[in-house]
Amino acid sequence: MNPFNHKGTHFVWGIIVFFCPPAYFLLRGNLRACLVNGVFYLGGLLFAFATDWVDVAPLLWAIAIGHGGWDLFLWDRKIKRGGSRGTCRTNP
């Protein structure tokens, strides 16, 4: 049994989205969104630690968090409607 499948784990998903949004998409099985989100997330880390443009880093990080949070919100809505029963795409 996958521990990420049932409804009570949305807090865990939220923690994953907050700290590492690309991992959220990777665990959900959405590789394309993981790559897009990884560009924003790694870009934010790059700007925060490797350049003088530290002001850009929170913006890129917020875009990555918002992207993951929005997907989590839509997934939660789908579960509450009874659509996917809380299953991941990788587990049919």
KETOR-890974 format. One line per field, with one value per residue (C-alpha): residue number from 1; residue in one letter; x, y, z. Coordinates in nm, 4 decimals. Example, Ala and Ser with C-alpha at 12.3 -4.5 7.8 and 13.67 -1.06 7.14 Angstrom:
pos <- 1;2
code <- A;S
east <- 1.2300;1.3670
north <- -0.4500;-0.1060
up <- 0.7800;0.7140
This chain:
pos <- 1;2;3;4;5;6;7;8;9;10;11;12;13;14;15;16;17;18;19;20;21;22;23;24;25;26;27;28;29;30;31;32;33;34;35;36;37;38;39;40;41;42;43;44;45;46;47;48;49;50;51;52;53;54;55;56;57;58;59;60;61;62;63;64;65;66;67;68;69;70;71;72;73;74;75;76;77;78;79;80;81;82;83;84;85;86;87;88;89;90;91;92
code <- M;N;P;F;N;H;K;G;T;H;F;V;W;G;I;I;V;F;F;C;P;P;A;Y;F;L;L;R;G;N;L;R;A;C;L;V;N;G;V;F;Y;L;G;G;L;L;F;A;F;A;T;D;W;V;D;V;A;P;L;L;W;A;I;A;I;G;H;G;G;W;D;L;F;L;W;D;R;K;I;K;R;G;G;S;R;G;T;C;R;T;N;P
east <- 0.0000;0.1296;0.1222;0.0495;-0.2820;-0.5361;-0.7021;-0.5305;-0.1895;-0.2593;-0.0585;0.2404;0.1874;0.1756;0.5089;0.6618;0.5223;0.6606;1.0148;1.0748;0.7987;0.9648;0.9640;0.5856;0.5361;0.7874;0.6063;0.2731;0.4160;0.3922;0.7374;0.6607;0.5399;0.8407;1.0776;0.8990;0.8816;1.2435;1.3524;1.1881;1.3047;1.6657;1.6691;1.5636;1.8383;2.0917;1.9953;1.9951;2.3378;2.5429;2.4623;2.4155;2.0493;1.9195;1.5963;1.4902;1.5221;1.2063;1.0025;1.1135;1.0648;0.7140;0.6272;0.7415;0.5464;0.2374;0.2506;0.2717;0.0136;-0.2331;-0.1954;-0.2425;-0.5544;-0.7026;-0.6153;-0.7809;-1.0941;-1.1018;-1.0717;-1.3506;-1.5772;-1.4961;-1.3119;-0.9773;-1.0237;-0.6866;-0.4737;-0.1562;-0.1180;0.1525;-0.0725;-0.3723
north <- 0.0000;0.3409;0.5745;0.8746;0.7402;0.8116;1.1411;1.2003;1.2625;1.6036;1.7626;1.5508;1.6497;2.0154;1.9808;1.8221;2.1029;2.3669;2.2328;2.0636;2.1159;1.9101;1.6068;1.6432;1.6133;1.3301;1.1336;1.1978;1.0631;1.3851;1.4122;1.7084;1.9223;1.8058;1.9348;2.2696;2.3146;2.2061;2.4890;2.7455;2.5754;2.5241;2.8717;3.0108;2.8162;2.9295;3.2942;3.2642;3.1069;3.1717;3.5202;3.8735;3.8725;3.7454;3.9448;3.7174;3.3952;3.4363;3.5136;3.1949;2.9927;3.1388;3.0422;2.6853;2.6697;2.8200;2.5714;2.2773;2.4215;2.4826;2.1246;1.9937;2.2086;2.0744;1.7161;1.7652;1.9006;1.5997;1.3621;1.5389;1.4986;1.1278;1.1380;0.9705;0.8178;0.9554;0.7401;0.8530;0.8349;0.5731;0.3348;0.2287
up <- 0.0000;-0.0952;0.2093;-0.0161;-0.1454;0.1258;0.2125;0.5483;0.3970;0.2414;0.5217;0.4153;0.0525;0.1606;0.3406;0.0304;-0.1874;0.0481;0.0794;-0.2582;-0.5166;-0.7936;-0.5623;-0.5265;-0.9011;-0.9246;-0.6523;-0.8237;-1.1497;-1.3496;-1.5083;-1.7349;-1.4441;-1.2411;-1.5081;-1.5444;-1.1694;-1.1325;-1.3612;-1.1332;-0.8133;-0.9217;-1.0745;-0.7375;-0.5621;-0.8209;-0.7821;-0.4022;-0.3625;-0.6759;-0.8025;-0.6784;-0.7835;-0.4526;-0.4984;-0.7865;-0.5838;-0.3684;-0.6804;-0.8574;-0.5389;-0.4957;-0.8554;-0.7863;-0.4580;-0.6211;-0.9068;-0.6666;-0.4299;-0.7106;-0.8342;-0.4786;-0.4422;-0.7669;-0.6683;-0.3280;-0.4959;-0.7251;-0.4278;-0.2360;-0.5373;-0.5395;-0.8708;-0.8212;-0.4747;-0.3735;-0.5994;-0.7689;-1.1455;-1.1104;-0.9145;-1.1241
